[in-house]
């Protein structure tokens, strides 16, 4: 079995199934954190698909695109995490203020 056959018959079907499962989690995810993780995983699967395409067709320039997409995915995950942390902190502060007002 050559590398191309391995990529066509094993890797691509596994990636296709994983895209469906992760997309389901992205749509149905009960919380925003689940959706952020699913979005990050979808981008990672996209990077893997770009890498497979690069290997099959011998185009090394697509690996550069995959690296840039990986950097963008990392930065977007950090930005989402920062946003979620601030949002949680704000809610926590509001609850503390309400508790202090009730005690008075």
N, CA, C and O atoms as a Tinker XYZ file with bonds, in Angstrom:
   416  protein
     1  N      0.844000   -1.176000    0.000000    73     2
     2  CA     0.000000    0.000000    0.000000    64     1     3
     3  C      0.890000    1.241000    0.000000    63     2     4     5
     4  O      1.720000    1.429000    0.890000    81     3
     5  N      0.702000    2.073000   -1.006000    73     3     6
     6  CA     1.496000    3.297000   -1.102000    64     5     7
     7  C      0.906000    4.376000   -0.195000    63     6     8     9
     8  O     -0.189000    4.225000    0.349000    81     7
     9  N      1.645000    5.446000   -0.049000    73     7    10
    10  CA     1.182000    6.544000    0.806000    64     9    11
    11  C     -0.092000    7.178000    0.245000    63    10    12    13
    12  O     -0.968000    7.588000    1.007000    81    11
    13  N     -0.196000    7.258000   -1.079000    73    11    14
    14  CA    -1.391000    7.838000   -1.682000    64    13    15
    15  C     -2.623000    6.973000   -1.414000    63    14    16    17
    16  O     -3.695000    7.494000   -1.105000    81    15
    17  N     -2.467000    5.649000   -1.534000    73    15    18
    18  CA    -3.583000    4.751000   -1.238000    64    17    19
    19  C     -3.984000    4.844000    0.230000    63    18    20    21
    20  O     -5.170000    4.849000    0.557000    81    19
    21  N     -3.003000    4.915000    1.098000    73    19    22
    22  CA    -3.271000    5.057000    2.529000    64    21    23
    23  C     -4.045000    6.350000    2.802000    63    22    24    25
    24  O     -4.994000    6.359000    3.586000    81    23
    25  N     -3.636000    7.429000    2.154000    73    23    26
    26  CA    -4.326000    8.705000    2.348000    64    25    27
    27  C     -5.752000    8.659000    1.798000    63    26    28    29
    28  O     -6.679000    9.161000    2.433000    81    27
    29  N     -5.929000    8.054000    0.611000    73    27    30
    30  CA    -7.249000    8.008000   -0.012000    64    29    31
    31  C     -8.220000    7.103000    0.741000    63    30    32    33
    32  O     -9.370000    7.479000    0.971000    81    31
    33  N     -7.764000    5.912000    1.126000    73    31    34
    34  CA    -8.678000    4.897000    1.643000    64    33    35
    35  C     -8.796000    4.869000    3.164000    63    34    36    37
    36  O     -9.730000    4.263000    3.688000    81    35
    37  N     -7.892000    5.496000    3.874000    73    35    38
    38  CA    -7.965000    5.464000    5.336000    64    37    39
    39  C     -8.100000    6.871000    5.913000    63    38    40    41
    40  O     -9.034000    7.143000    6.666000    81    39
    41  N     -7.190000    7.753000    5.571000    73    39    42
    42  CA    -7.166000    9.077000    6.197000    64    41    43
    43  C     -8.367000    9.928000    5.779000    63    42    44    45
    44  O     -9.026000   10.510000    6.641000    81    43
    45  N     -8.664000   10.015000    4.505000    73    43    46
    46  CA    -9.771000   10.865000    4.052000    64    45    47
    47  C    -11.135000   10.425000    4.589000    63    46    48    49
    48  O    -11.918000   11.282000    4.998000    81    47
    49  N    -11.457000    9.115000    4.607000    73    47    50
    50  CA   -12.738000    8.730000    5.231000    64    49    51
    51  C    -12.799000    9.042000    6.729000    63    50    52    53
    52  O    -13.847000    9.442000    7.237000    81    51
    53  N    -11.692000    8.861000    7.429000    73    51    54
    54  CA   -11.668000    9.190000    8.856000    64    53    55
    55  C    -11.880000   10.688000    9.048000    63    54    56    57
    56  O    -12.613000   11.101000    9.947000    81    55
    57  N    -11.250000   11.493000    8.221000    73    55    58
    58  CA   -11.439000   12.944000    8.314000    64    57    59
    59  C    -12.874000   13.346000    7.971000    63    58    60    61
    60  O    -13.426000   14.256000    8.589000    81    59
    61  N    -13.475000   12.678000    6.999000    73    59    62
    62  CA   -14.859000   12.995000    6.630000    64    61    63
    63  C    -15.816000   12.696000    7.782000    63    62    64    65
    64  O    -16.705000   13.495000    8.078000    81    63
    65  N    -15.636000   11.559000    8.424000    73    63    66
    66  CA   -16.484000   11.213000    9.570000    64    65    67
    67  C    -16.254000   12.190000   10.715000    63    66    68    69
    68  O    -17.200000   12.614000   11.377000    81    67
    69  N    -15.004000   12.542000   10.942000    73    67    70
    70  CA   -14.714000   13.469000   12.040000    64    69    71
    71  C    -15.294000   14.856000   11.768000    63    70    72    73
    72  O    -15.730000   15.530000   12.701000    81    71
    73  N    -15.308000   15.291000   10.516000    73    71    74
    74  CA   -15.928000   16.582000   10.183000    64    73    75
    75  C    -17.418000   16.545000   10.516000    63    74    76    77
    76  O    -17.953000   17.504000   11.073000    81    75
    77  N    -18.082000   15.454000   10.181000    73    75    78
    78  CA   -19.512000   15.346000   10.480000    64    77    79
    79  C    -19.777000   15.368000   11.983000    63    78    80    81
    80  O    -20.687000   16.057000   12.444000    81    79
    81  N    -18.986000   14.617000   12.746000    73    79    82
    82  CA   -19.178000   14.572000   14.197000    64    81    83
    83  C    -18.892000   15.923000   14.852000    63    82    84    85
    84  O    -19.634000   16.367000   15.729000    81    83
    85  N    -17.825000   16.563000   14.424000    73    83    86
    86  CA   -17.469000   17.852000   15.015000    64    85    87
    87  C    -18.476000   18.925000   14.605000    63    86    88    89
    88  O    -18.813000   19.794000   15.410000    81    87
    89  N    -18.953000   18.876000   13.379000    73    87    90
    90  CA   -19.958000   19.848000   12.947000    64    89    91
    91  C    -21.254000   19.673000   13.736000    63    90    92    93
    92  O    -21.923000   20.653000   14.066000    81    91
    93  N    -21.604000   18.429000   14.036000    73    91    94
    94  CA   -22.768000   18.161000   14.883000    64    93    95
    95  C    -22.572000   18.797000   16.260000    63    94    96    97
    96  O    -23.493000   19.416000   16.792000    81    95
    97  N    -21.380000   18.647000   16.837000    73    95    98
    98  CA   -21.101000   19.250000   18.145000    64    97    99
    99  C    -21.139000   20.774000   18.049000    63    98   100   101
   100  O    -21.577000   21.447000   18.981000    81    99
   101  N    -20.683000   21.309000   16.933000    73    99   102
   102  CA   -20.702000   22.763000   16.744000    64   101   103
   103  C    -22.136000   23.295000   16.715000    63   102   104   105
   104  O    -22.408000   24.351000   17.286000    81   103
   105  N    -23.042000   22.593000   16.069000    73   103   106
   106  CA   -24.428000   23.028000   15.958000    64   105   107
   107  C    -25.192000   22.776000   17.257000    63   106   108   109
   108  O    -25.914000   23.659000   17.721000    81   107
   109  N    -25.049000   21.598000   17.847000    73   107   110
   110  CA   -25.854000   21.187000   18.992000    64   109   111
   111  C    -25.213000   21.558000   20.326000    63   110   112   113
   112  O    -25.903000   21.597000   21.345000    81   111
   113  N    -23.913000   21.829000   20.340000    73   111   114
   114  CA   -23.179000   22.078000   21.582000    64   113   115
   115  C    -23.968000   22.836000   22.628000    63   114   116   117
   116  O    -24.486000   23.915000   22.339000    81   115
   117  N    -24.074000   22.306000   23.832000    73   115   118
   118  CA   -24.910000   22.967000   24.839000    64   117   119
   119  C    -24.346000   24.296000   25.338000    63   118   120   121
   120  O    -25.101000   25.141000   25.820000    81   119
   121  N    -23.065000   24.490000   25.232000    73   119   122
   122  CA   -22.492000   25.748000   25.725000    64   121   123
   123  C    -21.611000   26.374000   24.650000    63   122   124   125
   124  O    -21.259000   25.738000   23.657000    81   123
   125  N    -21.271000   27.623000   24.878000    73   123   126
   126  CA   -20.419000   28.326000   23.914000    64   125   127
   127  C    -19.002000   27.763000   23.920000    63   126   128   129
   128  O    -18.304000   27.817000   22.907000    81   127
   129  N    -18.581000   27.226000   25.054000    73   127   130
   130  CA   -17.242000   26.631000   25.122000    64   129   131
   131  C    -17.163000   25.415000   24.203000    63   130   132   133
   132  O    -16.157000   25.220000   23.521000    81   131
   133  N    -18.222000   24.592000   24.178000    73   131   134
   134  CA   -18.253000   23.450000   23.263000    64   133   135
   135  C    -18.164000   23.904000   21.816000    63   134   136   137
   136  O    -17.493000   23.271000   21.001000    81   135
   137  N    -18.827000   24.977000   21.505000    73   135   138
   138  CA   -18.802000   25.487000   20.132000    64   137   139
   139  C    -17.430000   26.036000   19.754000    63   138   140   141
   140  O    -16.987000   25.872000   18.617000    81   139
   141  N    -16.763000   26.680000   20.694000    73   139   142
   142  CA   -15.422000   27.208000   20.416000    64   141   143
   143  C    -14.445000   26.066000   20.180000    63   142   144   145
   144  O    -13.636000   26.118000   19.254000    81   143
   145  N    -14.518000   25.036000   21.013000    73   143   146
   146  CA   -13.631000   23.881000   20.839000    64   145   147
   147  C    -13.936000   23.177000   19.520000    63   146   148   149
   148  O    -13.016000   22.760000   18.816000    81   147
   149  N    -15.216000   23.042000   19.178000    73   147   150
   150  CA   -15.584000   22.407000   17.914000    64   149   151
   151  C    -15.095000   23.222000   16.721000    63   150   152   153
   152  O    -14.624000   22.654000   15.735000    81   151
   153  N    -15.200000   24.530000   16.799000    73   151   154
   154  CA   -14.704000   25.381000   15.714000    64   153   155
   155  C    -13.194000   25.240000   15.556000    63   154   156   157
   156  O    -12.685000   25.174000   14.437000    81   155
   157  N    -12.487000   25.194000   16.669000    73   155   158
   158  CA   -11.040000   25.007000   16.617000    64   157   159
   159  C    -10.697000   23.653000   16.002000    63   158   160   161
   160  O     -9.755000   23.545000   15.215000    81   159
   161  N    -11.452000   22.631000   16.356000    73   159   162
   162  CA   -11.206000   21.305000   15.794000    64   161   163
   163  C    -11.551000   21.251000   14.309000    63   162   164   165
   164  O    -10.868000   20.569000   13.545000    81   163
   165  N    -12.596000   21.958000   13.890000    73   163   166
   166  CA   -12.916000   22.017000   12.457000    64   165   167
   167  C    -11.775000   22.657000   11.664000    63   166   168   169
   168  O    -11.437000   22.198000   10.574000    81   167
   169  N    -11.198000   23.696000   12.206000    73   167   170
   170  CA   -10.069000   24.337000   11.531000    64   169   171
   171  C     -8.872000   23.395000   11.489000    63   170   172   173
   172  O     -8.154000   23.344000   10.490000    81   171
   173  N     -8.657000   22.651000   12.570000    73   171   174
   174  CA    -7.552000   21.690000   12.591000    64   173   175
   175  C     -7.767000   20.592000   11.555000    63   174   176   177
   176  O     -6.816000   20.171000   10.896000    81   175
   177  N     -8.992000   20.129000   11.406000    73   175   178
   178  CA    -9.289000   19.128000   10.381000    64   177   179
   179  C     -9.071000   19.722000    8.992000    63   178   180   181
   180  O     -8.570000   19.040000    8.098000    81   179
   181  N     -9.441000   20.978000    8.805000    73   179   182
   182  CA    -9.179000   21.650000    7.530000    64   181   183
   183  C     -7.693000   21.736000    7.227000    63   182   184   185
   184  O     -7.276000   21.557000    6.082000    81   183
   185  N     -6.894000   22.009000    8.253000    73   183   186
   186  CA    -5.437000   22.040000    8.080000    64   185   187
   187  C     -4.933000   20.666000    7.659000    63   186   188   189
   188  O     -4.059000   20.553000    6.800000    81   187
   189  N     -5.490000   19.625000    8.268000    73   187   190
   190  CA    -5.095000   18.263000    7.908000    64   189   191
   191  C     -5.478000   17.952000    6.466000    63   190   192   193
   192  O     -4.706000   17.320000    5.745000    81   191
   193  N     -6.650000   18.386000    6.043000    73   191   194
   194  CA    -7.052000   18.167000    4.648000    64   193   195
   195  C     -6.126000   18.896000    3.677000    63   194   196   197
   196  O     -5.792000   18.364000    2.619000    81   195
   197  N     -5.716000   20.097000    4.032000    73   195   198
   198  CA    -4.763000   20.830000    3.194000    64   197   199
   199  C     -3.433000   20.086000    3.128000    63   198   200   201
   200  O     -2.814000   20.015000    2.066000    81   199
   201  N     -2.993000   19.534000    4.251000    73   199   202
   202  CA    -1.734000   18.781000    4.269000    64   201   203
   203  C     -1.836000   17.520000    3.416000    63   202   204   205
   204  O     -0.895000   17.180000    2.699000    81   203
   205  N     -2.970000   16.827000    3.489000    73   203   206
   206  CA    -3.164000   15.629000    2.658000    64   205   207
   207  C     -3.146000   16.015000    1.185000    63   206   208   209
   208  O     -2.512000   15.335000    0.378000    81   207
   209  N     -3.822000   17.080000    0.829000    73   207   210
   210  CA    -3.813000   17.555000   -0.555000    64   209   211
   211  C     -2.389000   17.878000   -0.999000    63   210   212   213
   212  O     -1.986000   17.554000   -2.116000    81   211
   213  N     -1.645000   18.511000   -0.121000    73   211   214
   214  CA    -0.264000   18.870000   -0.440000    64   213   215
   215  C      0.595000   17.637000   -0.688000    63   214   216   217
   216  O      1.432000   17.627000   -1.591000    81   215
   217  N      0.386000   16.604000    0.110000    73   215   218
   218  CA     1.170000   15.374000   -0.057000    64   217   219
   219  C      0.779000   14.653000   -1.337000    63   218   220   221
   220  O      1.646000   14.211000   -2.092000    81   219
   221  N     -0.524000   14.530000   -1.586000    73   219   222
   222  CA    -0.995000   13.776000   -2.748000    64   221   223
   223  C     -0.558000   14.430000   -4.050000    63   222   224   225
   224  O     -0.135000   13.737000   -4.975000    81   223
   225  N     -0.652000   15.751000   -4.138000    73   223   226
   226  CA    -0.339000   16.434000   -5.385000    64   225   227
   227  C      1.059000   17.031000   -5.425000    63   226   228   229
   228  O      1.431000   17.657000   -6.417000    81   227
   229  N      1.832000   16.852000   -4.376000    73   227   230
   230  CA     3.215000   17.316000   -4.365000    64   229   231
   231  C      3.370000   18.824000   -4.391000    63   230   232   233
   232  O      4.361000   19.331000   -4.918000    81   231
   233  N      2.430000   19.539000   -3.845000    73   231   234
   234  CA     2.464000   21.002000   -3.812000    64   233   235
   235  C      2.857000   21.457000   -2.409000    63   234   236   237
   236  O      2.017000   21.513000   -1.511000    81   235
   237  N      4.110000   21.775000   -2.229000    73   235   238
   238  CA     4.573000   22.149000   -0.890000    64   237   239
   239  C      4.105000   23.539000   -0.467000    63   238   240   241
   240  O      4.165000   23.877000    0.715000    81   239
   241  N      3.644000   24.339000   -1.410000    73   239   242
   242  CA     3.172000   25.680000   -1.040000    64   241   243
   243  C      1.912000   25.616000   -0.180000    63   242   244   245
   244  O      1.640000   26.530000    0.599000    81   243
   245  N      1.149000   24.543000   -0.320000    73   243   246
   246  CA    -0.052000   24.407000    0.501000    64   245   247
   247  C      0.286000   24.185000    1.971000    63   246   248   249
   248  O     -0.531000   24.485000    2.842000    81   247
   249  N      1.457000   23.672000    2.255000    73   247   250
   250  CA     1.873000   23.519000    3.650000    64   249   251
   251  C      2.073000   24.880000    4.305000    63   250   252   253
   252  O      1.800000   25.045000    5.494000    81   251
   253  N      2.549000   25.851000    3.534000    73   251   254
   254  CA     2.661000   27.213000    4.067000    64   253   255
   255  C      1.280000   27.772000    4.420000    63   254   256   257
   256  O      1.107000   28.424000    5.450000    81   255
   257  N      0.314000   27.510000    3.561000    73   255   258
   258  CA    -1.054000   27.951000    3.832000    64   257   259
   259  C     -1.591000   27.272000    5.087000    63   258   260   261
   260  O     -2.266000   27.902000    5.901000    81   259
   261  N     -1.290000   25.990000    5.238000    73   259   262
   262  CA    -1.744000   25.260000    6.422000    64   261   263
   263  C     -1.123000   25.833000    7.692000    63   262   264   265
   264  O     -1.792000   25.921000    8.721000    81   263
   265  N      0.148000   26.223000    7.631000    73   263   266
   266  CA     0.790000   26.817000    8.812000    64   265   267
   267  C      0.164000   28.166000    9.158000    63   266   268   269
   268  O     -0.045000   28.468000   10.333000    81   267
   269  N     -0.132000   28.966000    8.158000    73   267   270
   270  CA    -0.768000   30.265000    8.413000    64   269   271
   271  C     -2.162000   30.065000    9.003000    63   270   272   273
   272  O     -2.555000   30.773000    9.930000    81   271
   273  N     -2.900000   29.110000    8.470000    73   271   274
   274  CA    -4.224000   28.809000    9.007000    64   273   275
   275  C     -4.133000   28.308000   10.450000    63   274   276   277
   276  O     -4.993000   28.623000   11.272000    81   275
   277  N     -3.099000   27.534000   10.756000    73   275   278
   278  CA    -2.884000   27.083000   12.131000    64   277   279
   279  C     -2.616000   28.238000   13.073000    63   278   280   281
   280  O     -3.110000   28.254000   14.200000    81   279
   281  N     -1.837000   29.203000   12.618000    73   279   282
   282  CA    -1.562000   30.389000   13.434000    64   281   283
   283  C     -2.836000   31.195000   13.674000    63   282   284   285
   284  O     -3.087000   31.654000   14.788000    81   283
   285  N     -3.631000   31.363000   12.633000    73   283   286
   286  CA    -4.896000   32.086000   12.777000    64   285   287
   287  C     -5.831000   31.348000   13.732000    63   286   288   289
   288  O     -6.504000   31.972000   14.552000    81   287
   289  N     -5.871000   30.015000   13.626000    73   287   290
   290  CA    -6.724000   29.224000   14.520000    64   289   291
   291  C     -6.283000   29.376000   15.967000    63   290   292   293
   292  O     -7.118000   29.512000   16.862000    81   291
   293  N     -4.986000   29.354000   16.200000    73   291   294
   294  CA    -4.470000   29.518000   17.559000    64   293   295
   295  C     -4.837000   30.887000   18.122000    63   294   296   297
   296  O     -5.299000   30.994000   19.258000    81   295
   297  N     -4.629000   31.928000   17.327000    73   295   298
   298  CA    -4.938000   33.277000   17.800000    64   297   299
   299  C     -6.437000   33.468000   18.037000    63   298   300   301
   300  O     -6.833000   34.154000   18.979000    81   299
   301  N     -7.258000   32.873000   17.199000    73   299   302
   302  CA    -8.703000   33.004000   17.411000    64   301   303
   303  C     -9.151000   32.257000   18.660000    63   302   304   305
   304  O    -10.054000   32.716000   19.359000    81   303
   305  N     -8.537000   31.119000   18.949000    73   303   306
   306  CA    -8.869000   30.395000   20.178000    64   305   307
   307  C     -8.470000   31.200000   21.405000    63   306   308   309
   308  O     -9.206000   31.239000   22.391000    81   307
   309  N     -7.317000   31.839000   21.352000    73   307   310
   310  CA    -6.885000   32.687000   22.463000    64   309   311
   311  C     -7.845000   33.863000   22.633000    63   310   312   313
   312  O     -8.190000   34.223000   23.758000    81   311
   313  N     -8.275000   34.459000   21.532000    73   311   314
   314  CA    -9.206000   35.588000   21.612000    64   313   315
   315  C    -10.554000   35.154000   22.192000    63   314   316   317
   316  O    -11.122000   35.856000   23.029000    81   315
   317  N    -11.067000   34.003000   21.754000    73   315   318
   318  CA   -12.318000   33.496000   22.313000    64   317   319
   319  C    -12.175000   33.214000   23.805000    63   318   320   321
   320  O    -13.076000   33.519000   24.587000    81   319
   321  N    -11.056000   32.640000   24.195000    73   319   322
   322  CA   -10.827000   32.347000   25.612000    64   321   323
   323  C    -10.808000   33.625000   26.428000    63   322   324   325
   324  O    -11.386000   33.680000   27.514000    81   323
   325  N    -10.154000   34.646000   25.919000    73   323   326
   326  CA   -10.104000   35.936000   26.608000    64   325   327
   327  C    -11.510000   36.518000   26.757000    63   326   328   329
   328  O    -11.875000   37.017000   27.821000    81   327
   329  N    -12.293000   36.448000   25.681000    73   327   330
   330  CA   -13.666000   36.953000   25.710000    64   329   331
   331  C    -14.503000   36.187000   26.731000    63   330   332   333
   332  O    -15.238000   36.794000   27.509000    81   331
   333  N    -14.398000   34.857000   26.733000    73   331   334
   334  CA   -15.183000   34.053000   27.665000    64   333   335
   335  C    -14.770000   34.308000   29.105000    63   334   336   337
   336  O    -15.618000   34.330000   29.998000    81   335
   337  N    -13.485000   34.500000   29.339000    73   335   338
   338  CA   -13.016000   34.781000   30.694000    64   337   339
   339  C    -13.568000   36.116000   31.184000    63   338   340   341
   340  O    -14.021000   36.212000   32.325000    81   339
   341  N    -13.537000   37.132000   30.352000    73   339   342
   342  CA   -14.065000   38.448000   30.742000    64   341   343
   343  C    -15.562000   38.382000   30.985000    63   342   344   345
   344  O    -16.076000   39.000000   31.916000    81   343
   345  N    -16.254000   37.634000   30.148000    73   343   346
   346  CA   -17.698000   37.500000   30.307000    64   345   347
   347  C    -18.044000   36.795000   31.617000    63   346   348   349
   348  O    -18.968000   37.205000   32.320000    81   347
   349  N    -17.309000   35.744000   31.942000    73   347   350
   350  CA   -17.530000   35.022000   33.189000    64   349   351
   351  C    -17.193000   35.896000   34.387000    63   350   352   353
   352  O    -17.902000   35.888000   35.394000    81   351
   353  N    -16.107000   36.646000   34.271000    73   351   354
   354  CA   -15.697000   37.526000   35.358000    64   353   355
   355  C    -16.749000   38.609000   35.604000    63   354   356   357
   356  O    -17.036000   38.939000   36.755000    81   355
   357  N    -17.317000   39.155000   34.550000    73   355   358
   358  CA   -18.341000   40.187000   34.685000    64   357   359
   359  C    -19.590000   39.623000   35.364000    63   358   360   361
   360  O    -20.162000   40.271000   36.241000    81   359
   361  N    -20.012000   38.428000   34.968000    73   359   362
   362  CA   -21.178000   37.810000   35.594000    64   361   363
   363  C    -20.926000   37.542000   37.074000    63   362   364   365
   364  O    -21.803000   37.756000   37.911000    81   363
   365  N    -19.724000   37.072000   37.385000    73   363   366
   366  CA   -19.374000   36.789000   38.771000    64   365   367
   367  C    -19.391000   38.068000   39.604000    63   366   368   369
   368  O    -19.873000   38.065000   40.737000    81   367
   369  N    -18.870000   39.153000   39.052000    73   367   370
   370  CA   -18.869000   40.434000   39.765000    64   369   371
   371  C    -20.293000   40.946000   39.986000    63   370   372   373
   372  O    -20.586000   41.501000   41.046000    81   371
   373  N    -21.177000   40.771000   39.014000    73   371   374
   374  CA   -22.568000   41.191000   39.176000    64   373   375
   375  C    -23.247000   40.410000   40.300000    63   374   376   377
   376  O    -23.992000   40.983000   41.096000    81   375
   377  N    -22.990000   39.102000   40.365000    73   375   378
   378  CA   -23.580000   38.293000   41.428000    64   377   379
   379  C    -23.070000   38.728000   42.794000    63   378   380   381
   380  O    -23.836000   38.790000   43.756000    81   379
   381  N    -21.788000   39.026000   42.880000    73   379   382
   382  CA   -21.238000   39.489000   44.156000    64   381   383
   383  C    -21.848000   40.824000   44.567000    63   382   384   385
   384  O    -22.147000   41.030000   45.744000    81   383
   385  N    -22.034000   41.727000   43.620000    73   383   386
   386  CA   -22.655000   43.018000   43.921000    64   385   387
   387  C    -24.096000   42.844000   44.400000    63   386   388   389
   388  O    -24.533000   43.522000   45.330000    81   387
   389  N    -24.835000   41.927000   43.757000    73   387   390
   390  CA   -26.210000   41.663000   44.172000    64   389   391
   391  C    -26.259000   41.091000   45.583000    63   390   392   393
   392  O    -27.127000   41.455000   46.376000    81   391
   393  N    -25.322000   40.191000   45.896000    73   391   394
   394  CA   -25.284000   39.615000   47.239000    64   393   395
   395  C    -24.955000   40.683000   48.280000    63   394   396   397
   396  O    -25.533000   40.681000   49.367000    81   395
   397  N    -24.049000   41.581000   47.966000    73   395   398
   398  CA   -23.701000   42.656000   48.900000    64   397   399
   399  C    -24.882000   43.597000   49.118000    63   398   400   401
   400  O    -25.111000   44.063000   50.234000    81   399
   401  N    -25.630000   43.876000   48.051000    73   399   402
   402  CA   -26.795000   44.755000   48.175000    64   401   403
   403  C    -27.905000   44.107000   49.006000    63   402   404   405
   404  O    -28.611000   44.796000   49.742000    81   403
   405  N    -28.061000   42.785000   48.891000    73   403   406
   406  CA   -29.067000   42.077000   49.681000    64   405   407
   407  C    -28.701000   42.076000   51.161000    63   406   408   409
   408  O    -29.578000   42.167000   52.019000    81   407
   409  N    -27.415000   41.974000   51.459000    73   407   410
   410  CA   -26.961000   41.946000   52.849000    64   409   411
   411  C    -27.174000   43.290000   53.533000    63   410   412   413
   412  O    -27.385000   43.341000   54.745000    81   411
   413  N    -27.122000   44.362000   52.778000    73   411   414
   414  CA   -27.282000   45.703000   53.358000    64   413   415
   415  C    -28.705000   45.942000   53.616000    63   414   416
   416  O    -29.073000   47.010000   54.105000    81   415
